[in-house]
Amino acid sequence: MLRLDQVHPLLSGNKWYKLHLNLQAARECGYPTVLSFGGAYSNHLYALAAAGKLFGFRTIGVIRGEILQPLNPTLAFAQEQGMELHAVSRTDYRDKTSPEFLAELTERFGACHVIPEGGGNEAGVLGCTEIASSLEWSAEAKDRLVTLACGTGATMAGIIAGLTVPCQTTGFSVLKGGEFLQQQVLDFLRTVEAPDPGSWHINTQWHFGGYARSTPELLAFIHDFTERTGIPLEPVYTGKMMYGLYAMLAAGEIARGSEIIAIHTGGIHVRASLARDWAD
Ligand SMILES: *Cc1c(COP(=O)(O)O)cnc(C)c1O
């Protein structure tokens, strides 16, 4: 397992890879403010808030729907890091890439570097190519397989674009109806002008009811996995990916002797911040 959850105590997981070239671009353009979008449980806004504090950017989080008080652990953390939270209605949020809406935001917050929801722009995908450089295979590896959880497919596209050895990549959709990810990964590959190696696949089977939904079976699997390995997983992304990988192994869908690297994309901070609250 490639533990991206351990790269930094706050900037953990794939979100940091999507952010760092964006922050570099903001700095180069002289923008002191970085603005992005997300739901109330966005790992992306969580990472952006932490990065803003660490690297001296003002950050704005445009939140889909109402901001409920008391703030949930994700938003409480973001605010603690200095992120300004700005709620917009679900209807306005759907419009968030329109020039009029962006003009309104710039009028309100001043000139800012805007990162799309989830961090999946060109700089975000390019940043994720570095994840591929961290993959270490044994010299005798013949069939290589990389697995990861997919929300937008940006991280997966970055990894595919960054691979330097022949390798299969399987992305597990954490959303119901994840078939759209096929096209999305292709689009992200095109964004960074990477060829499509064709050696990748989206598994749409293990969404457990949809985004952020789970079942007792998934939760039991996560509990058991963590007991046995000491590796924390969460039910939104990494738990579904590991469940799906085990299911593929059990069904004999992975060639015998394959070398597999599962990517732990992070996202376990919600647990960490809950644990911190309990400790206080
Ligand atoms: C956001 C996220 C993903 C999905 O990344 P995409 O690039 O949107 O596919 C996977 N795992 C975790 C923990 C995440 O926070």
The ligand as a Gaussian input file, in Angstrom:
#p B3LYP/6-31G(d) Opt

LIG

0 1
 C      -10.977000      13.245000      -3.081000
 C      -10.555000      11.872000      -2.700000
 C      -10.472000      10.831000      -3.642000
 C      -10.903000      11.000000      -5.070000
 O      -10.020000      11.728000      -5.861000
 P      -10.440000      12.140000      -7.342000
 O       -9.223000      12.748000      -7.908000
 O      -11.558000      13.137000      -7.216000
 O      -10.907000      10.936000      -8.058000
 C      -10.031000       9.589000      -3.211000
 N       -9.709000       9.377000      -1.916000
 C       -9.773000      10.343000      -0.980000
 C       -9.434000      10.019000       0.410000
 C      -10.199000      11.622000      -1.340000
 O      -10.287000      12.572000      -0.394000

